[in-house]
Amino acid sequence: MSHQTGGRSLDHARLAKLGFLFGVGLFAVGAVGEIGGHAFLSTVPATLDTVFFGMETLGVVVGLVTPIVFGAVLPLIE
């Protein structure tokens, strides 16, 4: 369902899907980086470990919150 907002069309379903996929991708890159780093390197720098953990955490949050915001809340507000 599309709505006109200031001359721009918002496709809520597409935004929800893309946001979810972005969150899944962010989580996947963080998980692969963390697992691959520990598998191939004897020691992973703490900075990289923190970055990969942050990517995993942010990926889960984005993947769960984006569909709720763009799929349920925003269409009800407009």
C-alpha positions in Angstrom: 0.0 0.0 0.0 1.5 3.3 -1.0 0.7 6.7 0.4 1.7 10.1 -0.9 3.8 12.1 1.6 5.1 15.4 0.4 5.2 14.2 -3.2 7.0 11.0 -2.3 5.5 7.6 -2.3 6.2 5.3 0.7 5.9 1.6 0.0 5.6 0.2 3.5 5.8 -3.4 2.6 9.0 -2.9 0.5 10.6 -0.8 3.3 9.8 -3.5 5.8 11.2 -6.3 3.7 14.4 -4.3 2.8 14.9 -3.4 6.5 14.5 -7.0 7.6 16.9 -8.2 4.9 19.4 -5.4 5.9 19.2 -6.6 9.5 19.7 -10.3 8.5 22.7 -9.3 6.3 24.2 -7.2 9.1 23.8 -10.2 11.5 25.2 -12.6 8.9 28.3 -10.5 8.2 28.9 -10.1 12.0 28.5 -13.8 12.7 30.7 -14.9 9.7 33.3 -12.4 10.7 33.4 -13.5 14.3 33.3 -17.3 13.5 35.8 -16.9 10.7 38.1 -14.7 12.7 38.3 -17.2 15.5 38.7 -20.1 13.1 41.4 -18.7 11.0 43.3 -16.4 13.3 44.9 -17.5 16.6 43.8 -14.3 18.3 41.3 -11.8 17.1 41.9 -8.2 18.2 39.4 -6.9 20.7 38.4 -4.1 18.4 37.3 -6.5 15.7 35.6 -8.8 18.2 33.6 -5.8 19.4 32.7 -4.7 15.9 31.5 -8.1 14.9 29.4 -8.4 18.1 28.0 -5.0 17.5 27.0 -6.0 14.0 25.3 -9.1 15.3 23.4 -7.2 17.9 22.4 -4.3 15.6 21.4 -6.8 13.0 18.9 -8.5 15.3 17.5 -5.2 16.5 17.1 -3.8 13.0 15.7 -7.1 11.7 13.0 -7.2 14.4 12.1 -3.5 14.7 12.0 -2.4 11.1 9.1 -4.7 10.1 7.1 -3.6 13.1 7.7 0.1 12.4 7.3 0.1 8.6 4.8 -2.8 8.4 2.5 -2.1 11.3 3.0 1.3 13.0 3.6 3.6 10.1 0.6 2.5 8.0 -1.6 3.0 11.0 -0.3 6.5 11.6 -0.8 7.8 8.0 
